[in-house]
């Protein structure tokens, strides 16, 4: 008894158009823009039967229009569009001809091309399977009773009382309000260790600490202001002698007469 042949449908695409091919105008390839005579419209199926793959053109009521056995040179793409293909169809007597196949959407053309490439790649892998690993196998699983120990270093710090405590415990205590953060002179917090070098001042505790450590400017008191107001004014210095008065007396400018125009 013969084994049953398994049929696998890789893709079903609706609203495909078949054109009669005009003479090819260029040696570079087929151009879909030259196709004007449409002869058929229906379904395109990519079907695998055993180790063979075929492109079947059928109508909605399952009437076969043409069959294209998928092999080397059976499908060609147009040079001016990704939605147009040229198929080499054959009949039962082995006679063949070329027809044009077009899709409305690029997604349909992509699915059609991908199904053909997947079929070709899988058949090549069946003929030439990749080499299997033949080296000795190593069992890395844990045996019964085995345990894995992980050593995590514990970071300890000291609080104000000198008692050692871990960094995590210190953060928990600070959140609970049990340990106050250290303060610098002036009631400001100590600078963060993440401060940039430009903000840190040696011995000053950051920018704010440096400003607070600087001596404050003296503020004038009420007595000093009163003394300055009651003190006799100093005589103004005599003006320097000019070239016009060699004896040092200041030169007097003549006032304009009242009857001047």
Secondary structure, DSSP 8 states (H G I E B T S, - for coil): ------EEEEEEEEEEEEE-------TT---GGG---EEEEEEEEEEEETTEEEEEEE-TT--EEEEEE-STTSEEE-SS-TTEEEEEEE-TTS-EEEEEEE-SSHHHHHHHHHHHHHHHHHHHHHHS------S-----S--TT----------EEE-TTS-EEEHHHHHHHHHHTSS---B-TTS-B---TT--TTT--TTTTHHHHHHHHS-------HHHHHHHHHS-----------TT-TTS---------TT--
